[in-house]
Amino acid sequence: MPDLRIGHGFDLHPLVERRDLIIGGVKIDHEKGLGGHSDADVLVHAIIDALLGASGLPDIGQQFPPSDDHFKNANSMELLQEVMTMIQDSGRRPVVNIDAVIMAEEPLLNPHIPQMKKNIASVLGIDENRVGIKATSCEGLGAIGRGEAIAASAVCLLG
């Protein structure tokens, strides 16, 4: 039987004033950005946790603790590259695919998804058609629906 590994990740960040909104490595024009220790790229953080989980490695908070000033305002795409190096160094097989959902009331994210897929696929070393990204709203419900936060969920398969 092949050694396939599935991982799941979830992340949520509040929308705050005076921050850039960066999702999937794309800077999106919006009046608010995501609050967090790093650049708070909610999509990339969910993907990182999915990859770490599939690899049996400690989660993103243990790998890149918010108490460590080295990661203050860190570029999450660079953290994703570090995770790929960890996975390769641990002897795990390559990423087969990623499937993710971004939950946001606004801004409209669909126009940015092709670039997000390109950015993530490039770091993971896989074809863009192996990265699925969808965006959905929460129909006005909860913190996300009120426009107070953005969340993402991701699953990955390592082969």
C-alpha positions as CSV (number, residue, x, y, z in Angstrom):
1,M,0.0,0.0,0.0
2,P,1.4,3.4,-0.9
3,D,2.4,5.8,1.9
4,L,-0.1,8.5,1.3
5,R,-0.5,11.2,3.9
6,I,-3.4,13.6,4.3
7,G,-3.1,16.9,6.3
8,H,-5.7,19.5,7.3
9,G,-5.1,23.1,8.3
10,F,-7.3,26.0,9.4
11,D,-6.6,29.6,10.2
12,L,-8.5,32.8,11.0
13,H,-7.3,36.3,11.4
14,P,-9.1,39.5,12.3
15,L,-9.4,42.4,9.7
16,V,-7.7,45.5,11.1
17,E,-6.8,49.0,10.0
18,R,-3.4,50.0,8.7
19,R,-2.4,46.5,7.4
20,D,-2.0,45.2,3.9
21,L,-4.4,42.4,2.9
22,I,-2.2,39.6,1.7
23,I,-3.8,36.3,0.7
24,G,-2.1,33.5,-1.2
25,G,0.9,35.8,-1.6
26,V,-1.2,38.4,-3.4
27,K,-1.6,41.9,-2.1
28,I,-5.2,42.8,-2.5
29,D,-6.6,46.3,-2.5
30,H,-8.9,46.7,0.5
31,E,-9.4,49.2,3.3
32,K,-8.3,46.6,5.9
33,G,-5.7,43.9,6.2
34,L,-5.3,40.9,8.4
35,G,-3.9,41.3,11.9
36,G,-1.2,38.9,13.1
37,H,2.4,38.5,14.0
38,S,3.6,37.7,10.5
39,D,1.9,39.1,7.3
40,A,-1.1,37.1,8.5
41,D,-1.7,35.3,5.1
42,V,-4.6,33.2,6.3
43,L,-4.5,30.9,3.2
44,V,-0.8,30.2,3.3
45,H,-1.0,29.6,7.1
46,A,-3.8,27.0,6.6
47,I,-1.7,25.3,3.8
48,I,1.3,25.3,6.1
49,D,-0.6,23.5,8.9
50,A,-2.0,21.0,6.4
51,L,1.5,20.2,5.1
52,L,3.0,20.0,8.6
53,G,0.1,17.7,9.8
54,A,0.6,15.4,6.8
55,S,4.3,15.2,7.6
56,G,3.8,14.5,11.3
57,L,5.7,17.7,12.2
58,P,4.7,20.3,14.8
59,D,2.2,22.9,13.8
60,I,2.8,26.4,12.5
61,G,2.7,28.0,16.0
62,Q,5.5,25.7,17.2
63,Q,7.6,26.1,14.0
64,F,7.2,29.9,13.8
65,P,6.1,31.1,17.3
66,P,4.5,34.5,17.6
67,S,6.7,35.1,20.6
68,D,9.8,35.1,18.3
69,D,10.5,38.5,16.9
70,H,12.3,36.9,14.0
71,F,8.9,36.1,12.5
72,K,7.4,39.6,13.1
73,N,5.9,40.7,9.8
74,A,7.4,37.6,8.1
75,N,6.4,36.9,4.5
76,S,4.3,33.7,4.7
77,M,5.4,32.6,1.3
78,E,8.9,32.4,2.7
79,L,7.6,30.4,5.7
80,L,5.9,28.1,3.2
81,Q,9.3,27.6,1.5
82,E,10.9,26.8,4.9
83,V,8.1,24.2,5.5
84,M,8.8,22.6,2.1
85,T,12.5,22.3,3.1
86,M,11.5,20.7,6.4
87,I,9.3,18.2,4.6
88,Q,12.0,17.3,2.1
89,D,14.6,17.0,5.0
90,S,12.3,14.7,6.9
91,G,12.2,12.3,3.9
92,R,8.6,12.7,3.1
93,R,7.4,12.4,-0.5
94,P,6.3,15.3,-2.6
95,V,3.0,17.2,-2.4
96,V,0.4,15.6,-4.6
97,N,-2.2,18.3,-4.3
98,I,-3.7,21.1,-2.2
99,D,-7.4,22.0,-1.9
100,A,-8.4,25.1,0.0
101,V,-11.3,27.3,0.8
102,I,-11.1,31.0,1.8
103,M,-14.0,32.3,3.8
104,A,-14.5,36.1,3.5
105,E,-17.5,38.4,3.1
106,E,-15.3,40.9,1.2
107,P,-13.4,41.8,-0.8
108,L,-14.2,39.7,-3.9
109,L,-11.4,37.2,-4.1
110,N,-12.2,35.2,-7.3
111,P,-10.2,37.6,-9.6
112,H,-7.1,37.0,-7.5
113,I,-7.3,33.2,-7.3
114,P,-5.3,32.4,-10.5
115,Q,-2.3,34.4,-9.1
116,M,-2.7,32.7,-5.7
117,K,-2.6,29.3,-7.3
118,K,0.5,30.3,-9.3
119,N,2.3,31.6,-6.2
120,I,1.6,28.5,-4.1
121,A,2.3,26.0,-6.9
122,S,5.6,27.7,-7.5
123,V,6.8,27.3,-3.9
124,L,5.4,23.8,-3.6
125,G,7.1,22.7,-6.9
126,I,3.8,21.4,-8.4
127,D,1.6,22.2,-11.4
128,E,-1.0,24.9,-10.8
129,N,-3.7,22.4,-11.7
130,R,-2.8,20.6,-8.4
131,V,-3.7,23.6,-6.3
132,G,-7.4,24.1,-5.8
133,I,-8.6,27.4,-4.2
134,K,-12.2,28.4,-3.7
135,A,-13.7,31.5,-2.1
136,T,-17.0,31.7,-0.3
137,S,-18.9,34.1,1.9
138,C,-20.5,33.3,5.2
139,E,-23.9,34.8,4.2
140,G,-23.6,37.6,6.8
141,L,-23.2,35.1,9.7
142,G,-20.6,35.3,12.5
143,A,-17.4,37.3,12.6
144,I,-16.5,36.5,9.0
145,G,-20.0,37.4,7.8
146,R,-19.9,40.7,9.7
147,G,-16.6,41.5,7.9
148,E,-14.5,41.2,11.1
149,A,-12.3,38.3,10.0
150,I,-11.2,36.1,7.1
151,A,-10.6,32.4,7.5
152,A,-9.1,29.6,5.4
153,S,-9.2,25.8,5.5
154,A,-6.9,23.6,3.5
155,V,-6.2,19.9,2.9
156,C,-3.1,18.4,1.3
157,L,-2.0,15.0,0.1
158,L,1.6,13.9,0.2
159,G,2.5,11.0,-2.0
